[in-house]
Amino acid sequence: MSKIRITQVRSAINRPKRQKLTLEALGLRKLNQTREMEASPQVLGMIEKVKHLLKVEEIKGK
């Protein structure tokens, strides 16, 4: 499976509670915080729900 790097670039203030909980489930609690994760279907689904708050990059492997 490929890896992806997600960064929170927009604030969760004034967002629905479900979106705030999704960001927390992805491990993002602060603005500009970055996380590297496996690109599983579950993670990709969560990213799709809050993609307007994130920057997503694919990590090239060896």
C-alpha positions in Angstrom: 0.0 0.0 0.0 1.2 3.5 -0.7 1.8 6.1 2.0 0.3 9.6 2.0 1.2 12.8 3.9 -1.7 14.9 5.1 -1.4 18.4 6.5 -4.2 20.4 8.0 -4.2 23.8 6.2 -7.5 25.3 7.3 -9.0 25.7 10.7 -11.8 23.4 12.2 -13.5 26.4 13.8 -17.1 26.8 12.7 -17.1 23.3 11.2 -19.7 20.6 12.0 -18.8 18.3 14.8 -18.5 15.3 12.5 -15.7 17.1 10.6 -13.9 18.0 13.8 -14.1 14.4 14.9 -12.8 13.2 11.6 -9.8 15.5 11.8 -9.1 14.2 15.3 -9.5 10.5 14.1 -6.9 11.3 11.4 -4.6 12.5 14.2 -4.7 16.2 13.3 -5.3 18.6 16.2 -3.5 21.8 15.2 -3.2 23.9 12.1 -0.2 22.9 9.9 0.2 19.6 11.7 1.4 16.8 9.4 0.8 13.1 9.5 2.1 10.2 7.4 -0.3 7.3 7.0 -1.0 4.2 4.9 -3.5 4.9 2.1 -6.2 2.4 3.3 -9.8 2.7 2.1 -10.8 3.8 5.6 -8.3 6.7 5.7 -9.0 7.8 2.1 -12.7 7.9 3.0 -12.0 10.1 6.0 -9.8 12.4 3.9 -12.6 12.7 1.3 -14.9 14.1 4.0 -12.6 16.9 5.1 -10.5 17.4 1.9 -11.4 21.1 2.0 -9.3 21.4 5.2 -6.3 19.3 4.2 -3.4 19.2 1.8 -2.7 15.6 0.7 0.6 14.4 -0.9 1.6 11.0 -2.0 5.0 9.8 -0.7 7.1 8.2 -3.3 8.6 4.9 -2.1 11.9 3.3 -3.0 
